Amino acid sequence: MEKFLIKLNRFSAWVLLVLIILFIVSGYGITKRIIDPVFSKYLHDKLLPVPLFIFFLLHVGISIRYALRRWKLFKSEKTGDIYILVIGLILLIFFLWLFFV
């Protein structure tokens, strides 16, 4: 399980890099018109935010999990895992609510 989480963390970091670059390029596409403004606005406002936030939460959640284990903040590793999972799900639900309302 640990090897899988490390690989997932690295994969999510690379996906985040690509998504952030696309987000920046689409933002410049809207303001500086380096690409089609209509496509840029669709990409920037409709297509990129949800996967960006999901991969951000995934990457940060796994990284915080390992940090909390290193710092021995919780007595039980399961408690720390549940804490990270609950906070991540709350943030995901809140973001999706803000995005779709």
Helices and strands as residue ranges (DSSP letters): H 2-31, H 37-42, I 43-47, H 49-71, H 77-100
